[in-house]
Each structure stands twice: as structure tokens, then as C-alpha cells.
Amino acid sequence: MNSEPVPLPLGFSLCTKEKNDFKRLTCEIDTLKEAGEIIISYPPRMYNPYKAHHWTILKLIFLKMYARDVYTPIIGRRYPFMAFIDPFAGTGLNTYEEAKFYIPGSTLIAWFFATFPFDKVYAVGYGDMNYRLLKMRLEKFIPPSRLWVAKGDANILIDSIVKDLKKTKEAFGGVHFLAFIDPDCFEAQWRMLEKLVELESHGISGDFIILLQSRLIARTIGRIRMGKRINTEIIDQFFGTNEWTYLIDLPSGELEKGIMDFYLKRLKEIKSKALIEVINIELFRSVHYYLIYLTRETKGKSPYLATVRWLKNFVENADKRDVDRAIRIALGIERTIDYFLEEG
């Protein structure tokens, strides 16, 4: 197998020129599908993708747009060194229920679609087979000098990442990072976020995209309310405190928002001048999660948030049935796209 990384310059896109929201959404998904085709055209032939509900693709679209349109064009000009941190990198490949296509994992999305390349990519895999597949995929496309990949518990390995970033700061002078925190539920312990935020005291700043699985967390708290025996230590570690227990007494209809409000309160306690945008992604009864964007407010009041707010406004305000069908069509779950190509 050729050990040289394969170049894949996808950092410029015409999707942003689309005025119709549904055309833009399908355009963004189409370019992800093209990247997925490139990935599976190379070894390993054992795909073993992470399989999820098709609405979870919205978090990857957000990551792609933010890395391409906001983060790397700005940070790449202002800092001599920028890094991407992916503590839950999976196998580097995703697919969706009933879908006919593969989509890159988050690490490769950040690498492929960056307008200016990241100077270092940190990725953590877990499980022997999944890690081997992740490592092979990342090494195919990312130069060895720019790749740090390891297997194990991301909550422990974050110490090694933080140490490496501090050494990089000494060598380059200015370092900034984008962290994509995408756990299945409780896997991202609070200490991980604290360790990364604490880098500010060393002159290293970062932006965060965090997935908060509010519905899954609410179900766990609901089982506690029903008297089920649950190891609450994992919840303590997730929130970094046992103060979350007041959530048990919240009415069921208020629990998911209560979880989000408490998590945001905790973020504001550790992040100086925190600027937070929350995208509420809910599909009827089957899917509900919050996508949290966390950065530090600047003197210019962060005018580059337009991209963040486009996806927020689109997902939260559009008819859920229309968004659902647009995603299903783009992923090949439904056949026709004509419904969405009419100018509104």
C-alpha cells in the first residue's frame, strides 16, 4: 500500500452561494458523499463504519461548514499553529440507517474541508479493530508530521494532548485549537473540558463544538427517578459535580432543557468571556440533541458567527418533515429530489 498521504483539497465550496436553504443542505451533504467515495476507494476494505440515525449528519455538516468557512480562514491567518482535536474519532467512516452512501468521520471532515490545513490533528480511537481502521484511514490522507493518533480512554489521553500543545506553544509562539467533543452519551468527562479550557492560562485558546445528548441523559435520570439502580458516578464525572441531582425532581417535560441549562451554566463557570450558541436538533420523538458552540467573545463581538446561525436558524425554524426529507433524499434513502429544488 502506498504510504504517501493522498491529497484531497475540498476546502473551497460553491454550497455557500446557494440561496435556497434546501439546495444548500443537499449541496453540503453531496460533497460529504463525494469525500466518502474517495475514502472507501482506498484500503482498508473492511469498512466497519459508525452507524447512526440520519439526523446526526447535521452535526458533521456544522463541523464541515465551521472548519471551512469560519475557523481555518480566520485562525489560519492569525496564528502560526492551529490544531484539531477529536477525542471520539470512531473508525473514520460513518453511515446512516437505510443510506446508500458513506460519509467521512469527523477527523477527516475537518482535514478534508479546511480552507487552510490544520498544522496538527489529534484523534483518539478505542477498541482494537476500530482503532486499526481509524489509524489506517488517517495515515492515508494526513501527513505523519501533522498526525497524532492514539488508542484508549480520551479522558486520560487528553493529558498527553495538552502536554503536546504546551510544547508546541513554546516552539511556535501562538497556538489555537478546535475541539470536536462528540460522545455517545456520558463518555466525555468534565475533566476533559477543564483540561482544554485551562490551556488559556498558558496562552493557548480554543473553540469547542460539543454534542450534548439531552434525550439519552434524560432517560438515564428518568430511570433514577423510577428507582432503578444506576451508577451515578458516571453522571458526576460527566458534569464534574454531583449538583446535577436537582434535575431528578424536574417535571419530565422540562428535563431535557434543564440538562442543557445546567451544562451551559457549568461551561460559563470555567470559560472566561464565554460566547455560546446552541442549536436545538429535534426530530419528533426519535432524536433530540443539542449542538453547543463555545468560543471566547472578542472585541469585535465575533461577527463571523453568521455561519453558525445559518444552520441554527435553518434547523430550528424549518418544518421538521421538510428537513428530514431533504436529508433522506440526499443520502439516497428516498429517490426524488424535485420537491426541494423548486425556488421558494
Disulfide bonds with the S-S distance in Angstrom:
Cys15-Cys27 2.03
